[in-house]
Amino acid sequence: MKRLALALAALLCAPASQAQTTFPSQVPGGFPPPTVPNYVPGFVPLCLNASGVAVPCSSAAPGYVQTPTPSTVIAGQGRIATASTAVCLPSAALQNGIVVKALAGNVGSLTVGPSGVTTATDGTGNGYVLAPGEAMSFAVSNASLVCFNGTGVGDGVSYAGN
């Protein structure tokens, strides 16, 4: 039984780089189910220590990383005012990144990328191409780091992040 507990502890408390599974602390019977794919906000993830006792992962596994709970959500839309001129999202601090979606009613594709993103889609551009209705997520610390460009005046994006 102790070997099983140690094996489970090694598996459950693997460093975050090994796609660690976390468990909610509020489960019937006091023991976590065999697998729970994602951390659930509001629950404390548990790991088994060397004695087989469930403890908060932060104290049992130094490599455990928990995504901070953001205090705000940002969302909005942006449009191209001048064809082939990059538009950056407004400045807003982010903890978990942002999702940018090309508006479904856009006339053509947009490119999304860093400041100065071009409209080139021939292999020489520096943007990720989004067809109308497609989305892309970015792990950035500020929304203003994400820009978009296109040739259709009035084409745009919607975005949300935290």
Stockholm file with secondary structure:
# STOCKHOLM 1.0

chainA/1-162         MKRLALALAALLCAPASQAQTTFPSQVPGGFPPPTVPNYVPGFVPLCLNASGVAVPCSSAAPGYVQTPTPSTVIAGQGRIATASTAVCLPSAALQNGIVVKALAGNVGSLTVGPSGVTTATDGTGNGYVLAPGEAMSFAVSNASLVCFNGTGVGDGVSYAGN
#=GR chainA/1-162 SS CHHHHHHHHHHHTCCGGGCCCCCCSCCTTSSCCSCCCSCCTTSCCEEECTTSCEEEHHHHCTTCCCCCCCSCCEEEEEECSSTTCCEECCCCBCSSCEEEEECTTCSSCEEEESTTCCCCCSSCCCSEEECTTCEEEECCSBGGGCEEECSSTTCEEEEEEC
#=GC SS_cons         CHHHHHHHHHHHTCCGGGCCCCCCSCCTTSSCCSCCCSCCTTSCCEEECTTSCEEEHHHHCTTCCCCCCCSCCEEEEEECSSTTCCEECCCCBCSSCEEEEECTTCSSCEEEESTTCCCCCSSCCCSEEECTTCEEEECCSBGGGCEEECSSTTCEEEEEEC
//
